Amino acid sequence: MTPSQSTADVAVVGLGRVGLPLALSFADRGLRVVGVDNDPARLEAVRAGTMPFQETGTQELLDRVHASARLSLSERVADAARARHIVITLGTPSFSHIEIDMRDIRSALDDLLGVLSTGHSLILRSTIAPGTTEFVAGYLAKHRGFQIGEDVFVAHAPERIAAGRFLAEIDTLPCIIGGVGARSGEEVAELFGVFDAPIVQTTPVQAELAKIWANILRYTTFALPNLLMMDCERHAANVFEVIDLINRDYPRGGIAQPGLTAGTCLRKDFAFSEERSAAPGMLLAVSRVNESVPLFLLEGAKRRLGSLANRKVAVLGLAFKADTDDERDSLAHKLIRLLERELADVAVHDPHVSTPTVSFEDALDGAELVVVAANHSEFREQRALAAIAERAAPDCLVVDPWNCWGAAQVFAYASELVALLPAHPTPREARG
Ligand SMILES: NC(=O)c1ccc[n+]([C@@H]2O[C@H](COP(=O)([O-])OP(=O)(O)OC[C@H]3O[C@@H](n4cnc5c(N)ncnc54)[C@H](O)[C@@H]3O)[C@@H](O)[C@H]2O)c1
């Protein structure tokens, strides 16, 4: 089927945390959408009208789209060619070799190769290593002889929205479009013009660099206070007081707060620069700092409590950041594995994730160590600290790199923390 005979306006290939909200948003703006995913359970959930993950406002959006019947679903990537615009929102993990894993994108490209025709546009919304858009354009030119930018259009339009803010940011964040050849940029701008966000045209590689470097900036921004937290422990200093000294009334301050820094984007996107870096190892070191925070917290606890073997440890939060149900690439999992290797009895509570966890009360009862792994809003309330003091063991140590209750102690006993609580604690901002 050629785009002139198309029965849909846009196809979204990969109905994950990026693709599904985008497909629903296109449909909500009146476009006829084909949603493609090779996971039957994912398709079944959408068909049944149930969002398979939390994303603010999207259940209501799915309800509306269901009623409008503007979204059709398929397991076959080739069905995407029913639409003029094909948006790829597949996962792009990193191999442990510090190299982009493009297998899903390559597989979708091969499925599309035979069905693409003049007038189609292929938009890479996934996060990709510099040069990938030109590779995709070259692949289509090589195997099908298309003139990219003249008869078939290829562009990178990176997803820059933070989890939980999709519907707010789709209409506000500048939409970067890096089109290949003469007309790809304007073709793709027509599609994204259904949203209210300003469109910024650039080259494909600049779009790729802008996306990954925004995440590298964020990853590095959080590595610095995490390294400072470790430095402070060595010098018996208080990291929150040092951060306050750096930032207070100082125009060149601005260091962030410590915490567990990971998640499916930050943890791997740096690798897309590191794989051919001019300063090999620099970003790897940033990653190592963030990756060593769970071990730092565990060792700090052991220094204060001694062996953790056969002692109950409550881990609060499995998600990779506050107030999300996304636990992919969360450092909480690493922390739990490390605790288990100490033969600790680990009890986990998270009110957001779909993985079953024990109740807040059951996690705390008799715990000798409580680690706040994700700073969910529920944990930042004073009553959460009160519950820890009430239910955990009398000399329970609390590890809170987030400064959830404004007590400004990474390691403190629950009794001390309750006494230190300011009248009006200022919980730290959620990271994401
Ligand atoms: N999650 C975020 O917050 C976020 C933000 C910005 C950018 N990104 C980037 O967007 C991309 C997608 O991320 P995500 O979190 O939505 O990933 P995801 O894993 O949630 O979604 C990918 C979807 O593609 C499906 N899939 C895999 N292979 C397929 C195939 N061959 N054919 C059809 N469907 C297939 C999977 O079943 C899954 O539903 C990645 O490059 C990621 O780095 C993600």
The ligand as a Gaussian input file, in Angstrom:
#p B3LYP/6-31G(d) Opt

LIG

0 1
 N       10.963000       5.842000      29.015000
 C       11.298000       7.102000      28.925000
 O       10.976000       7.869000      29.814000
 C       12.061000       7.627000      27.721000
 C       12.212000       9.004000      27.608000
 C       12.867000       9.514000      26.489000
 C       13.378000       8.649000      25.541000
 N       13.246000       7.300000      25.685000
 C       13.764000       6.436000      24.631000
 O       12.645000       6.009000      23.865000
 C       12.852000       4.663000      23.400000
 C       11.736000       3.768000      23.878000
 O       11.764000       3.730000      25.301000
 P       10.579000       3.075000      26.136000
 O       10.893000       3.336000      27.550000
 O        9.271000       3.497000      25.596000
 O       10.827000       1.534000      25.788000
 P        9.880000       0.316000      26.122000
 O       10.741000      -0.859000      26.296000
 O        8.916000       0.720000      27.212000
 O        9.016000       0.141000      24.798000
 C        9.420000      -0.548000      23.667000
 C        8.210000      -1.322000      23.145000
 O        8.584000      -1.884000      21.886000
 C        8.086000      -3.207000      21.813000
 N        8.922000      -3.920000      20.851000
 C       10.186000      -4.379000      21.001000
 N       10.634000      -4.911000      19.847000
 C        9.635000      -4.779000      18.945000
 C        9.500000      -5.131000      17.573000
 N       10.484000      -5.696000      16.897000
 N        8.333000      -4.856000      16.953000
 C        7.321000      -4.236000      17.606000
 N        7.391000      -3.880000      18.919000
 C        8.532000      -4.149000      19.562000
 C        8.152000      -3.739000      23.231000
 O        7.236000      -4.787000      23.425000
 C        7.788000      -2.473000      24.041000
 O        6.399000      -2.398000      24.306000
 C       14.237000       4.271000      23.884000
 O       15.178000       4.586000      22.897000
 C       14.441000       5.159000      25.091000
 O       15.802000       5.365000      25.358000
 C       12.580000       6.781000      26.747000

